[in-house]
Amino acid sequence: MAKFSKKLSKTDVRKRLAVPTRSLSSLPSFDGAHAVYFQAVDESGEVWTFKCSVRKRRHPKPVLSKDWLAFVDSKGLKAGDMVEFYKETNEAATAHAYRVRAERQIKIFGVVFGYSPVTATSDESSNVSPI
């Protein structure tokens, strides 16, 4: 599976996801256009439609928009968290050839120890009662 991952910045969680230029080959072909829509399935099975666009001139600087901010909100993502996109490569792949995975930063006393997958949406996780 081809993939790209990124540690999220403040701009990524407030406006749009800046996609690393080297990862353009992992996304659908633009076929000469400056934008392409694609769908990705998250860990809970929800389908998200993202728009990836590039500048028409000079350096492409790809960004994801459309459902991106809704995805960020639903997962409760913050700057420092991670996101990964996977492209399914097998012939039997479903209509959704992309997967997206969010990972929350695990920080203890200001030290990052790693990342934990986010499977529940922020609405679901807010309904969990403390023990």
C-alpha positions as CSV (number, residue, x, y, z in Angstrom):
1,M,0.0,0.0,0.0
2,A,1.3,3.4,-0.9
3,K,0.9,5.9,1.9
4,F,1.8,9.3,3.2
5,S,1.6,10.5,6.8
6,K,1.9,13.9,8.4
7,K,2.2,15.4,11.8
8,L,-0.6,18.0,11.8
9,S,0.2,21.7,12.2
10,K,-2.1,24.5,13.4
11,T,-3.0,25.4,9.8
12,D,-3.7,21.7,9.0
13,V,-6.4,21.5,11.8
14,R,-7.8,25.0,11.3
15,K,-7.9,25.5,7.5
16,R,-6.7,22.7,5.2
17,L,-4.2,19.9,5.1
18,A,-1.0,20.7,3.4
19,V,0.0,17.5,1.6
20,P,3.7,16.8,1.2
21,T,4.5,17.4,-2.5
22,R,6.5,14.1,-2.7
23,S,3.2,12.3,-1.8
24,L,1.3,13.5,-5.0
25,S,2.0,10.1,-6.6
26,S,0.0,8.4,-3.8
27,L,-3.1,10.4,-4.8
28,P,-5.5,10.0,-7.8
29,S,-4.2,11.4,-11.1
30,F,-5.1,15.1,-11.8
31,D,-5.2,14.4,-15.6
32,G,-4.2,18.0,-16.3
33,A,-6.7,19.6,-13.9
34,H,-5.7,21.5,-10.8
35,A,-8.1,19.6,-8.4
36,V,-9.3,16.0,-7.9
37,Y,-11.9,14.5,-5.6
38,F,-11.4,11.2,-3.9
39,Q,-13.0,9.2,-1.1
40,A,-11.3,7.6,1.8
41,V,-12.7,5.3,4.5
42,D,-11.7,5.8,8.1
43,E,-11.1,3.3,10.9
44,S,-14.8,3.3,11.8
45,G,-16.0,2.7,8.2
46,E,-17.2,6.3,7.6
47,V,-16.5,7.6,4.0
48,W,-15.0,11.0,3.6
49,T,-14.8,12.9,0.3
50,F,-11.7,15.0,0.1
51,K,-10.7,17.6,-2.6
52,C,-7.0,17.7,-3.4
53,S,-6.0,20.8,-5.3
54,V,-2.7,22.2,-6.5
55,R,-1.6,25.6,-7.7
56,K,-2.0,26.2,-11.4
57,R,1.5,27.7,-11.7
58,R,4.9,27.1,-10.3
59,H,5.4,24.8,-7.3
60,P,2.2,22.6,-7.0
61,K,1.8,22.8,-3.1
62,P,-1.1,20.3,-2.8
63,V,-3.7,20.8,-0.1
64,L,-6.8,18.8,1.0
65,S,-10.1,20.5,1.6
66,K,-13.8,19.8,1.4
67,D,-14.5,17.2,4.1
68,W,-11.1,17.7,5.7
69,L,-12.2,20.1,8.5
70,A,-15.3,17.9,9.3
71,F,-12.9,14.9,9.6
72,V,-10.6,16.9,11.9
73,D,-13.6,17.9,14.1
74,S,-15.1,14.5,14.2
75,K,-11.8,13.0,15.4
76,G,-11.0,15.8,17.8
77,L,-7.6,16.3,16.1
78,K,-5.2,18.9,17.3
79,A,-1.8,20.2,16.2
80,G,0.8,17.5,16.9
81,D,-1.6,14.6,16.1
82,M,-0.9,12.4,13.0
83,V,-2.9,11.5,9.9
84,E,-2.0,8.7,7.5
85,F,-3.5,8.0,4.0
86,Y,-3.2,4.6,2.5
87,K,-3.9,3.6,-1.1
88,E,-5.3,0.1,-1.6
89,T,-3.3,-1.7,-4.3
90,N,-5.1,-5.0,-4.7
91,E,-7.4,-5.7,-7.7
92,A,-10.3,-6.6,-5.4
93,A,-10.3,-3.2,-3.7
94,T,-13.7,-1.7,-3.0
95,A,-14.9,1.5,-4.7
96,H,-13.0,3.4,-2.0
97,A,-9.4,2.7,-2.8
98,Y,-8.1,5.0,0.0
99,R,-8.1,4.7,3.7
100,V,-7.4,7.5,6.2
101,R,-6.2,6.9,9.8
102,A,-6.0,9.5,12.6
103,E,-3.6,9.1,15.5
104,R,-3.7,11.2,18.7
105,Q,-0.4,12.3,20.2
106,I,0.4,10.7,23.5
107,K,2.1,13.2,25.7
108,I,3.0,12.9,29.4
109,F,4.6,15.8,31.2
110,G,5.2,17.5,27.9
111,V,7.1,14.5,26.4
112,V,5.7,12.8,23.3
113,F,5.7,9.0,23.9
114,G,4.0,8.0,20.6
115,Y,0.6,8.0,18.9
116,S,-2.6,6.2,19.5
117,P,-5.2,5.4,16.7
118,V,-8.4,7.4,16.9
119,T,-11.3,5.0,16.2
120,A,-14.3,6.8,17.8
121,T,-15.5,10.2,16.6
122,S,-15.4,13.1,19.0
123,D,-19.2,12.8,19.6
124,E,-18.9,9.2,20.5
125,S,-16.0,9.7,22.8
126,S,-17.7,12.5,24.6
127,N,-20.5,10.2,25.6
128,V,-18.2,7.8,27.5
129,S,-18.6,8.1,31.2
130,P,-15.6,8.1,33.4
131,I,-15.2,5.0,35.7
